């Protein structure tokens, strides 16, 4: 029994030593996608495009909101001199405009999300293609995104290399 236990431990030690020497030359890299978005030229350009689209939609909403506010003030000023039928008609018209404004807010929010997702997906695909190229060229066995890793030493972070090559490719 003691001999079997000793042999079993020897086999386990041997297996562990084989796996660690086999994997000694395997290269692993980690990238920080958010850093690439923040610091690469294409990422900065994407951020600018997203912000300008957001401002454009925000301005359109603001203009509609101001028109609605003017309509409300005009209605409040004239409400005392209107007949009850005219007042009901104008109030109904105003409520419809308010509902339309709420629909427009949702529409613009969805438009913005769609636009942002499209831009990010495009940049993300370019980055993924470049990561694959860097992985093959550099002999990496595995490249992970930083958010999927709990701990890694800075020596395997290849984000700066990725940013440099991404900027050079644009």
C-alpha positions as CSV (number, residue, x, y, z in Angstrom):
1,X,0.0,0.0,0.0
2,X,2.8,2.4,0.9
3,X,4.6,1.5,-2.4
4,X,1.4,2.3,-4.4
5,X,1.0,5.7,-2.6
6,X,4.7,6.6,-3.3
7,X,4.4,5.6,-6.9
8,X,1.2,7.6,-7.3
9,X,2.8,10.7,-5.8
10,X,5.9,10.2,-8.1
11,X,3.6,10.1,-11.2
12,X,1.8,13.3,-10.2
13,X,5.1,15.1,-9.6
14,X,6.4,13.9,-12.9
15,X,3.2,15.0,-14.7
16,X,3.4,18.5,-13.1
17,X,7.1,18.9,-14.1
18,X,6.3,17.8,-17.7
19,X,3.4,20.3,-18.1
20,X,5.4,23.2,-16.7
21,X,8.4,22.6,-18.9
22,X,6.2,22.0,-22.0
23,X,4.5,25.3,-21.5
24,X,7.6,27.3,-20.7
25,X,7.9,28.8,-24.2
26,X,4.2,29.5,-24.6
27,X,3.6,33.2,-24.9
28,X,0.5,34.8,-23.5
29,X,-0.6,38.4,-24.0
30,X,-3.2,40.6,-22.4
31,X,-4.8,43.7,-24.0
32,X,-6.8,46.5,-22.5
33,X,-9.5,47.2,-25.1
34,X,-10.7,50.4,-23.3
35,X,-7.2,51.8,-23.3
36,X,-6.9,51.1,-27.0
37,X,-10.2,53.0,-27.6
38,X,-8.9,55.9,-25.4
39,X,-5.4,56.2,-26.7
40,X,-5.4,55.1,-30.3
41,X,-6.0,57.6,-33.1
42,X,-8.9,55.5,-34.5
43,X,-10.4,55.2,-31.0
44,X,-10.1,59.0,-30.5
45,X,-11.7,59.6,-33.9
46,X,-14.5,57.2,-33.0
47,X,-15.1,59.0,-29.7
48,X,-15.2,62.3,-31.6
49,X,-17.7,61.0,-34.1
50,X,-19.9,59.5,-31.3
51,X,-19.8,62.8,-29.3
52,X,-20.7,64.9,-32.4
53,X,-23.6,62.7,-33.2
54,X,-24.8,62.9,-29.6
55,X,-24.5,66.7,-29.7
56,X,-26.4,66.8,-33.1
57,X,-29.3,64.8,-31.7
58,X,-29.3,66.7,-28.4
59,X,-29.5,70.0,-30.3
60,X,-32.5,68.7,-32.3
61,X,-34.2,67.6,-29.1
62,X,-33.4,70.9,-27.4
63,X,-34.9,72.8,-30.3
64,X,-38.1,70.7,-30.2
65,X,-38.2,71.2,-26.4
66,X,-37.9,75.0,-26.7
67,X,-40.7,75.0,-29.3
68,X,-42.9,73.0,-26.9
69,X,-42.1,75.4,-24.1
70,X,-43.1,78.4,-26.3
71,X,-46.3,76.7,-27.2
72,X,-47.0,76.1,-23.5
73,X,-46.4,79.7,-22.5
74,X,-48.5,80.9,-25.4
75,X,-51.3,78.6,-24.3
76,X,-51.1,79.7,-20.7
77,X,-51.2,83.4,-21.7
78,X,-54.2,82.9,-24.0
79,X,-56.2,80.4,-21.9
80,X,-58.3,83.0,-20.1
81,X,-59.6,84.6,-23.3
82,X,-60.4,81.3,-25.1
83,X,-63.7,79.7,-25.3
84,X,-63.9,76.3,-23.5
85,X,-64.0,74.4,-26.9
86,X,-60.9,76.3,-28.2
87,X,-59.1,75.7,-24.8
88,X,-59.8,72.0,-24.9
89,X,-58.7,71.8,-28.5
90,X,-55.4,73.7,-27.8
91,X,-54.8,71.6,-24.6
92,X,-55.3,68.4,-26.6
93,X,-53.0,69.7,-29.3
94,X,-50.4,70.4,-26.7
95,X,-50.7,67.0,-25.1
96,X,-50.2,65.4,-28.5
97,X,-47.1,67.5,-29.0
98,X,-45.8,66.4,-25.6
99,X,-46.4,62.8,-26.5
100,X,-44.7,63.3,-29.8
101,X,-41.7,64.8,-28.0
102,X,-41.4,61.8,-25.7
103,X,-41.5,59.5,-28.7
104,X,-38.8,61.6,-30.4
105,X,-36.7,61.4,-27.3
106,X,-36.9,57.6,-27.4
107,X,-36.2,57.5,-31.1
108,X,-33.1,59.7,-30.8
109,X,-31.8,57.6,-27.8
110,X,-32.2,54.5,-29.9
111,X,-30.6,56.2,-32.9
112,X,-27.6,57.2,-30.8
113,X,-27.2,53.7,-29.3
114,X,-27.3,52.2,-32.7
115,X,-24.8,54.7,-34.1
116,X,-22.5,54.2,-31.1
117,X,-22.6,50.4,-31.4
118,X,-21.9,50.5,-35.1
119,X,-18.8,52.7,-34.6
120,X,-17.5,50.6,-31.6
121,X,-18.1,47.4,-33.5
122,X,-16.1,48.6,-36.5
123,X,-13.2,49.7,-34.3
124,X,-13.4,46.5,-32.3
125,X,-13.3,44.4,-35.5
126,X,-10.2,46.3,-36.7
127,X,-8.6,45.7,-33.3
128,X,-9.4,42.0,-33.3
129,X,-8.0,41.6,-36.7
130,X,-4.8,43.3,-35.6
131,X,-4.6,41.2,-32.4
132,X,-4.8,38.1,-34.5
133,X,-2.0,39.4,-36.8
134,X,0.2,40.4,-33.7
135,X,-0.5,37.0,-32.2
136,X,0.6,35.1,-35.2
137,X,3.6,37.3,-35.9
138,X,4.7,37.3,-32.2
139,X,4.1,33.6,-31.7
140,X,1.5,34.0,-29.0
141,X,-0.5,31.0,-27.9
142,X,-3.1,33.1,-26.2
143,X,-4.2,36.8,-26.1
144,X,-6.9,37.8,-23.6
145,X,-8.8,40.9,-23.0
146,X,-8.0,42.5,-19.6
147,X,-11.5,42.4,-18.3
148,X,-11.5,38.6,-18.6
149,X,-8.4,38.3,-16.4
150,X,-8.2,38.7,-12.6
151,X,-4.5,39.1,-12.4
152,X,-1.6,39.3,-14.8
153,X,1.9,40.7,-14.6
154,X,2.6,43.9,-16.6
155,X,5.2,42.0,-18.7
156,X,2.5,40.2,-20.7
157,X,0.4,43.4,-21.4
158,X,0.8,44.1,-25.1
159,X,-1.7,47.0,-25.3
160,X,0.9,49.6,-26.1
161,X,2.3,47.4,-28.9
162,X,-1.3,47.1,-30.2
163,X,-1.9,50.9,-30.1
164,X,1.4,51.6,-31.9
165,X,0.6,49.1,-34.7
166,X,-3.0,50.2,-34.9
167,X,-1.9,53.9,-35.3
168,X,0.6,52.8,-37.9
169,X,-2.0,50.9,-39.9
170,X,-4.3,53.9,-40.2
